Structures are given as C-alpha cells and as structure tokens.
Amino acid sequence: MNKAGKIAAGVVIVGVLGTFVFMRLNKPAEVIEAVPDPTVRIENPQKGTIELQTGLTGTISPAESVYIIPTGAGEVLEVYVKAGDRVEKDQPLFRIDNKQFDVAKISLDTVKLNLKDAETNLNRMRVLYESGDISAQAYEQVESGVKTLRLQLESAQLNYDIQEDASVVCAPIGGILEQFDVEVHDMIGGGGMSGIISGEGNKTVEFSVSERVMKGIQAGDPLTVEKNGSSYEGVITEVGTMVNQQTGLFKVKASLNNADALANGTMVKLYVTSEKAENVMTLPVDCVSYSNGDAFVYTYDADTGKAKKVPVEDGLISSEKIEIESGLTYSDEVIVSWTKELYDGAPVVLAGEEGKDAAETTAAN
C-alpha cells in the first residue's frame, strides 16, 4: 500500500474510535431499581385448644341383642314371624307341641276337681260339726285336707303357667329378628337357640386402637361415624385395657344416637380425638419454620421495622394450629406470612401500610 492509502486508512480508524469513545462518554446512566421491603402480616399468639383426630374403621352392632331360647321341647306346630320382622316385647313367635304342657293341664284339672269335692264335703261336715253330730277332730281332718288341696292347686297352676309359656315362645324384647330359622315341624330342644333379636334405638360401634390412641381416649369422649355421606355422633363407653395377643390392639366400644339407618354388621369410618392440648398458646402452623430440627418464628420489631428470628419450643401440631410451649409471649407480634426475602434483621412492611412511607415523603416535599 502506498503512503497516501495508509494515511487515509489511519484517518478512518481514528474517526471510528472517536465516535465510539464519544458514545460511551455520553451514554445515559442505567437506573437501578430499588427492591421494595417484603410486606408481611402479623398476629399475636392465641390461647386455644388443639385436637388431633385419628381415623379408624369400626363395625356396627345393636346396643342390645338377646337370644331366643325356648324352655320347652317338642315339635313346632305354628310359626307367626320370619327373619327381618319387627316384633314387640312378649309378642308370640311360634308354638310347640309341648307334652309336658298336656301333663300339667291334666294335673291342674285333677287338683281342681279334687278340691271342689273336698270343699263340698267340708261344707257338709261343718253342718254336722255345728249340730254336734261329729267331733272337732273329725272336722279338723276334713278342713286340713281342703287346705292341702288348695296348696296343691297353687303348685299345679304354677306348673301349668310355666309349661304354657314354654309352649308359646314369645319375644323377650322389642326389636328386629336378625336371625330366625324356625319352621313348622321342626323339633325344638329345651335350651337351644332359635334366633336373635336386636333391640331398636341406639347402636354400638366396636373398633380397635393402638396403645398410643388408647392412652389418649377415655369413656365419655365423643366420636364421629361416617357412612355413605352421612355423619353420626356418639360417645365412647368402654376402653379395653387388655391387648389382643393376635392384633396387638385394644378393643373400644361406643354408643351412637339416632343411628337406625346403619345396618348391623356394617363397616364404617370413624374419628376419635386421640390427643388434645387445652388452654395452650397457639399459632398458625405455617408460620413456624425449622432449621436442623429446631423450631423458630419471625417476630416484628415495631421500633426498628425489622424481622427478628426467635427460637421456640413446639408442642402438639394439627393441620391448622401448632402449640408453642416456650419462646413467646401473648403480646409478641408474630409474622404469619412467608416470603423468601425474610431473614433475621430484614426490614419489612406491614400489610396495609405499603404506601404509608411514600405518602408521608411526598407530603413533606
């Protein structure tokens, strides 16, 4: 390249560099936007109760269940009911051919006849005795015989009534015939079970619990049963203290009110309060954080407008609340909203006061 060309190229390069330097020097400064302080909500700790619910499975049974056990024996002559029927107390269920009833009736009729003859004879003897035709001893013998027959009549009548009751088997309680398979011509043996009557009204739910739950419940505690979208309230009546060797669980019973819609033998879902803390300091569970297993919260320092990290000791925890055993007072203002900008000493703005400082600055200017 000749000398003139080199000079021209140099001039161009110098011009470009000058333009670049001029643009850098005259470039407007970048505006750095300030990150606003996080907005938080605060609450004071509250005194309240925390309950832990445990879901279990139970079985419905009648509050009262009675076996039908005939006292007599014989062939079934008539049957008046069937399984599933609702019966009243003392309602006849079936009649049997009780041979002992026939014997009792014959014996009763015989004693009645003998007593009638004896009383007629006593009346004749009384007339003779009063007229002096027989001795007092003879009259007293006839009178004693009548008294003996009257006692025999009472005994015969009692036996007759017993055998009559044994001949017609009646319902011992009112309720539903849960089991009943007696048919005409069946042979009934005295003492054998012929059916089961479940009493109407309250129902019972039976379930099993672990040792931890068993120690947290007692008779009189409420529980809730759910089935097919309906809920039923009940009360625990029995808490077993002997563990089942096969399951390792403890048996519990509870009575249910107005639960006629629940069929006996039905499996249901139920809930019991297994743990409870009453009159304790509580906070919303989400405002408590953990570091290496240690619980802490952030409180608001009104003097500095900053967050303060405070270690606490937690207790019972439910899905909504947590028990605070130590570390706070009821006057502390605890930050209950979380933000990633929150740390010990972080400046914060209370919810609802975001524009307060800016408004005060504008008014001052």
C-alpha positions as CSV (number, residue, x, y, z in Angstrom):
1,M,0.0,0.0,0.0
2,N,1.3,3.5,-0.9
3,K,1.8,6.2,1.6
4,A,-1.4,8.1,0.7
5,G,-3.5,4.9,1.2
6,K,-2.0,4.3,4.7
7,I,-2.8,7.9,5.7
8,A,-6.4,7.5,4.6
9,A,-6.9,4.3,6.5
10,G,-5.5,5.7,9.6
11,V,-7.9,8.7,9.4
12,V,-10.9,6.3,9.2
13,I,-9.7,4.2,12.2
14,V,-9.2,7.3,14.3
15,G,-12.7,8.5,13.3
16,V,-14.3,5.2,14.3
17,L,-12.6,5.2,17.7
18,G,-13.5,8.8,18.3
19,T,-17.1,8.0,17.7
20,F,-17.1,5.0,20.0
21,V,-15.5,7.0,22.8
22,F,-18.0,9.8,22.3
23,M,-20.9,7.4,22.6
24,R,-19.6,5.8,25.7
25,L,-19.0,9.1,27.4
26,N,-22.4,10.4,26.6
27,K,-24.4,7.1,27.3
28,P,-27.1,7.8,29.9
29,A,-26.5,6.1,33.3
30,E,-28.6,2.9,33.9
31,V,-31.3,3.3,36.5
32,I,-31.0,0.7,39.3
33,E,-34.5,0.0,40.7
34,A,-34.7,-0.5,44.5
35,V,-36.2,-3.8,45.7
36,P,-39.1,-3.0,48.0
37,D,-39.1,-4.4,51.5
38,P,-41.3,-7.5,51.9
39,T,-44.8,-7.0,53.0
40,V,-45.9,-9.2,55.9
41,R,-48.9,-10.0,58.1
42,I,-48.6,-10.2,61.9
43,E,-50.7,-11.9,64.6
44,N,-50.5,-12.3,68.3
45,P,-50.3,-15.8,69.8
46,Q,-53.7,-17.0,70.9
47,K,-54.9,-19.2,73.8
48,G,-56.8,-22.2,72.5
49,T,-57.3,-25.9,72.2
50,I,-55.6,-28.3,69.7
51,E,-57.1,-31.7,68.9
52,L,-55.6,-34.4,66.8
53,Q,-58.2,-36.6,65.1
54,T,-57.4,-40.3,64.3
55,G,-59.3,-42.1,61.6
56,L,-60.3,-45.7,62.2
57,T,-62.6,-48.5,61.0
58,G,-65.4,-50.0,63.1
59,T,-68.3,-52.4,63.0
60,I,-71.9,-51.5,63.8
61,S,-73.8,-53.7,66.2
62,P,-77.1,-53.3,68.2
63,A,-76.9,-51.7,71.6
64,E,-79.0,-54.7,72.9
65,S,-79.0,-58.2,71.5
66,V,-81.0,-61.1,73.0
67,Y,-81.1,-64.8,72.1
68,I,-84.4,-66.6,71.7
69,I,-84.0,-69.7,73.8
70,P,-87.2,-71.9,74.3
71,T,-87.5,-73.5,77.7
72,G,-89.8,-76.3,76.4
73,A,-89.1,-79.1,73.9
74,G,-91.3,-80.5,71.2
75,E,-92.4,-80.2,67.6
76,V,-93.1,-76.8,66.1
77,L,-96.9,-76.5,65.4
78,E,-97.2,-72.8,64.3
79,V,-94.8,-70.1,63.3
80,Y,-96.0,-66.5,63.4
81,V,-93.0,-64.4,62.3
82,K,-90.0,-64.5,59.9
83,A,-86.4,-63.2,59.9
84,G,-86.3,-59.4,59.5
85,D,-89.7,-58.8,61.1
86,R,-90.0,-56.1,63.8
87,V,-91.5,-57.6,66.9
88,E,-92.8,-56.2,70.2
89,K,-91.9,-57.4,73.6
90,D,-93.9,-60.6,74.6
91,Q,-95.2,-61.0,71.0
92,P,-95.7,-64.7,70.2
93,L,-93.1,-66.1,67.8
94,F,-94.0,-69.8,67.5
95,R,-95.8,-72.6,69.3
96,I,-94.5,-76.0,70.0
97,D,-96.2,-79.3,70.9
98,N,-95.1,-79.4,74.5
99,K,-96.2,-82.7,76.0
100,Q,-95.3,-81.5,79.5
101,F,-98.0,-78.8,79.0
102,D,-100.6,-81.5,78.5
103,V,-99.5,-83.3,81.6
104,A,-99.6,-80.0,83.6
105,K,-103.1,-79.3,82.3
106,I,-104.3,-82.8,83.4
107,S,-102.7,-82.4,86.8
108,L,-104.3,-78.9,87.2
109,D,-107.8,-80.2,86.2
110,T,-107.5,-83.1,88.6
111,V,-106.5,-80.9,91.5
112,K,-109.4,-78.5,90.8
113,L,-111.8,-81.4,90.7
114,N,-110.5,-82.9,94.0
115,L,-110.6,-79.5,95.7
116,K,-114.2,-79.0,94.6
117,D,-115.2,-82.3,96.1
118,A,-113.3,-81.6,99.2
119,E,-114.8,-78.2,99.7
120,T,-118.3,-79.7,99.2
121,N,-117.6,-82.3,101.8
122,L,-116.2,-79.7,104.2
123,N,-119.5,-77.7,103.9
124,R,-121.4,-80.9,104.9
125,M,-119.0,-81.6,107.8
126,R,-119.4,-78.0,109.0
127,V,-123.2,-78.5,109.4
128,L,-122.7,-81.8,111.3
129,Y,-120.0,-80.3,113.5
130,E,-122.1,-77.3,114.4
131,S,-125.0,-79.7,115.3
132,G,-122.7,-81.8,117.4
133,D,-123.0,-84.9,115.2
134,I,-119.2,-85.2,114.6
135,S,-116.3,-84.5,116.7
136,A,-114.0,-81.5,116.4
137,Q,-111.1,-83.8,115.5
138,A,-113.0,-85.3,112.5
139,Y,-114.0,-81.8,111.3
140,E,-110.4,-80.6,111.5
141,Q,-109.1,-83.5,109.5
142,V,-111.5,-82.7,106.6
143,E,-110.6,-79.0,106.9
144,S,-106.8,-79.8,106.8
145,G,-107.4,-81.9,103.7
146,V,-109.0,-78.9,101.9
147,K,-106.0,-76.7,102.8
148,T,-103.6,-79.3,101.4
149,L,-105.6,-79.4,98.1
150,R,-105.5,-75.7,97.9
151,L,-101.7,-75.7,98.2
152,Q,-101.6,-78.4,95.5
153,L,-103.8,-76.2,93.3
154,E,-101.3,-73.3,93.6
155,S,-98.4,-75.6,92.6
156,A,-100.3,-77.2,89.7
157,Q,-101.4,-73.7,88.5
158,L,-97.7,-72.5,88.6
159,N,-96.5,-75.6,86.7
160,Y,-99.3,-75.1,84.2
161,D,-98.3,-71.5,83.6
162,I,-94.7,-72.4,83.1
163,Q,-95.5,-75.1,80.6
164,E,-97.9,-72.8,78.8
165,D,-95.1,-70.2,78.5
166,A,-92.8,-72.9,77.2
167,S,-95.4,-74.0,74.6
168,V,-95.7,-70.5,73.1
169,V,-92.3,-68.8,72.7
170,C,-92.5,-65.0,72.9
171,A,-90.1,-62.2,72.1
172,P,-88.1,-61.3,75.2
173,I,-87.6,-57.7,73.9
174,G,-88.9,-55.5,71.2
175,G,-86.7,-55.1,68.1
176,I,-85.7,-56.8,64.8
177,L,-85.4,-60.5,64.2
178,E,-81.9,-60.6,63.0
179,Q,-81.7,-64.4,62.9
180,F,-84.7,-66.7,62.9
181,D,-84.9,-70.0,61.0
182,V,-87.7,-71.9,62.9
183,E,-90.2,-73.7,60.6
184,V,-93.3,-75.8,61.2
185,H,-92.5,-79.5,62.1
186,D,-89.0,-78.6,63.4
187,M,-88.1,-80.3,66.6
188,I,-87.1,-77.9,69.3
189,G,-85.0,-78.9,72.2
190,G,-85.2,-77.0,75.5
191,G,-82.3,-74.6,76.0
192,G,-81.3,-74.4,72.3
193,M,-81.1,-71.0,70.5
194,S,-83.8,-70.3,67.9
195,G,-82.9,-66.8,66.9
196,I,-81.6,-63.4,67.8
197,I,-83.5,-60.1,68.4
198,S,-81.6,-56.8,68.1
199,G,-83.1,-54.1,70.2
200,E,-84.2,-50.9,68.4
201,G,-82.9,-47.4,69.2
202,N,-79.2,-46.8,69.8
203,K,-76.4,-48.6,68.0
204,T,-73.0,-49.6,69.1
205,V,-69.7,-49.3,67.1
206,E,-66.8,-51.5,68.0
207,F,-63.2,-50.8,66.9
208,S,-59.6,-51.4,67.8
209,V,-56.9,-48.9,68.5
210,S,-53.1,-48.8,69.1
211,E,-51.7,-48.2,72.6
212,R,-50.9,-44.6,71.7
213,V,-54.5,-43.9,70.8
214,M,-55.8,-45.9,73.7
215,K,-53.9,-43.7,76.2
216,G,-55.4,-40.6,74.7
217,I,-59.1,-41.6,74.9
218,Q,-61.5,-42.5,77.8
219,A,-65.1,-43.3,78.4
220,G,-67.3,-40.3,77.8
221,D,-65.2,-38.9,74.9
222,P,-67.1,-38.0,71.7
223,L,-66.6,-39.6,68.3
224,T,-68.0,-39.2,64.8
225,V,-69.0,-42.1,62.5
226,E,-69.4,-41.6,58.7
227,K,-71.2,-43.8,56.2
228,N,-72.5,-43.1,52.7
229,G,-72.0,-39.3,53.2
230,S,-73.9,-39.2,56.5
231,S,-72.4,-38.5,59.9
232,Y,-73.5,-39.8,63.3
233,E,-72.4,-38.6,66.7
234,G,-71.5,-41.0,69.5
235,V,-69.8,-41.4,72.9
236,I,-67.1,-43.9,73.9
237,T,-68.5,-46.3,76.5
238,E,-65.7,-48.8,77.0
239,V,-61.9,-48.7,76.5
240,G,-60.2,-52.1,76.8
241,T,-57.0,-52.3,78.9
242,M,-56.0,-55.7,77.8
243,V,-54.2,-56.0,74.4
244,N,-55.4,-58.6,71.9
245,Q,-52.5,-61.0,71.5
246,Q,-53.2,-61.6,67.8
247,T,-53.6,-58.0,66.7
248,G,-51.7,-56.1,69.4
249,L,-54.6,-53.6,69.6
250,F,-57.1,-52.6,72.3
251,K,-60.9,-53.0,71.9
252,V,-63.1,-50.0,72.2
253,K,-66.9,-49.6,72.2
254,A,-69.0,-46.5,71.7
255,S,-72.8,-45.9,71.6
256,L,-74.4,-44.0,68.7
257,N,-77.6,-41.9,68.8
258,N,-80.2,-41.8,66.0
259,A,-78.2,-44.4,64.0
260,D,-81.1,-46.7,63.0
261,A,-80.0,-46.2,59.3
262,L,-76.8,-48.1,60.0
263,A,-77.3,-51.9,59.4
264,N,-75.8,-54.2,62.0
265,G,-72.5,-55.7,60.8
266,T,-71.8,-52.6,58.6
267,M,-68.2,-51.4,58.4
268,V,-67.9,-47.6,59.0
269,K,-65.3,-44.9,59.1
270,L,-64.9,-43.2,62.5
271,Y,-62.9,-40.4,64.0
272,V,-61.7,-40.0,67.6
273,T,-59.7,-37.3,69.3
274,S,-56.5,-39.2,70.2
275,E,-54.6,-36.2,71.6
276,K,-55.6,-32.9,73.0
277,A,-54.0,-29.8,74.4
278,E,-56.3,-27.3,76.1
279,N,-55.7,-23.6,77.1
280,V,-52.3,-23.5,75.4
281,M,-50.5,-20.9,73.3
282,T,-51.2,-21.5,69.6
283,L,-50.1,-20.1,66.3
284,P,-51.0,-20.9,62.7
285,V,-48.9,-23.9,61.8
286,D,-47.4,-22.4,58.6
287,C,-45.6,-19.6,60.4
288,V,-43.3,-21.9,62.3
289,S,-40.1,-22.9,60.4
290,Y,-37.4,-25.4,61.3
291,S,-33.6,-25.4,61.0
292,N,-31.7,-28.6,61.9
293,G,-34.8,-29.8,63.7
294,D,-35.1,-26.6,65.8
295,A,-38.3,-24.6,65.5
296,F,-38.3,-20.8,65.1
297,V,-40.6,-17.9,64.1
298,Y,-40.1,-14.3,63.0
299,T,-41.5,-11.5,65.1
300,Y,-42.0,-7.9,64.1
301,D,-40.0,-5.2,65.9
302,A,-42.1,-2.1,65.7
303,D,-39.2,0.1,66.9
304,T,-36.9,-0.9,64.0
305,G,-39.4,-2.1,61.5
306,K,-37.4,-5.3,61.1
307,A,-38.0,-9.0,61.4
308,K,-36.5,-10.9,64.4
309,K,-35.7,-14.6,64.4
310,V,-37.0,-16.2,67.7
311,P,-36.4,-19.8,68.7
312,V,-39.4,-21.5,70.1
313,E,-40.3,-24.9,71.6
314,D,-43.2,-26.5,69.8
315,G,-45.8,-29.0,71.2
316,L,-48.9,-30.6,69.7
317,I,-49.3,-29.9,65.9
318,S,-52.6,-30.2,64.0
319,S,-53.3,-29.4,60.3
320,E,-54.0,-25.7,61.2
321,K,-52.5,-24.8,64.5
322,I,-49.3,-25.5,66.5
323,E,-48.8,-25.4,70.2
324,I,-46.0,-23.1,71.4
325,E,-44.6,-24.3,74.8
326,S,-42.0,-21.6,75.2
327,G,-40.1,-18.7,73.5
328,L,-43.0,-16.3,73.0
329,T,-45.5,-14.1,75.0
330,Y,-49.1,-13.3,74.0
331,S,-48.0,-9.7,73.3
332,D,-45.4,-10.7,70.7
333,E,-46.3,-9.8,67.1
334,V,-45.5,-12.9,65.1
335,I,-45.1,-12.7,61.3
336,V,-47.5,-15.3,59.9
337,S,-46.9,-14.7,56.2
338,W,-43.9,-16.2,54.5
339,T,-41.6,-14.6,51.9
340,K,-38.2,-15.6,50.6
341,E,-36.8,-12.1,51.5
342,L,-37.5,-12.8,55.2
343,Y,-34.4,-13.2,57.4
344,D,-33.2,-12.1,60.8
345,G,-33.0,-8.3,60.7
346,A,-34.8,-8.0,57.4
347,P,-36.7,-4.7,57.0
348,V,-40.4,-5.4,56.5
349,V,-43.6,-3.5,55.8
350,L,-46.8,-4.4,57.5
351,A,-49.7,-5.4,55.2
352,G,-51.9,-2.3,54.7
353,E,-49.1,0.2,55.2
354,E,-47.2,-0.3,51.9
355,G,-47.9,3.2,50.7
356,K,-47.7,5.0,54.0
357,D,-44.0,5.9,53.9
358,A,-44.2,7.2,50.3
359,A,-47.2,9.3,51.1
360,E,-45.5,10.8,54.1
361,T,-42.4,11.6,52.0
362,T,-44.5,13.2,49.3
363,A,-46.4,15.3,51.8
364,A,-43.1,16.5,53.4
365,N,-41.8,17.7,50.0
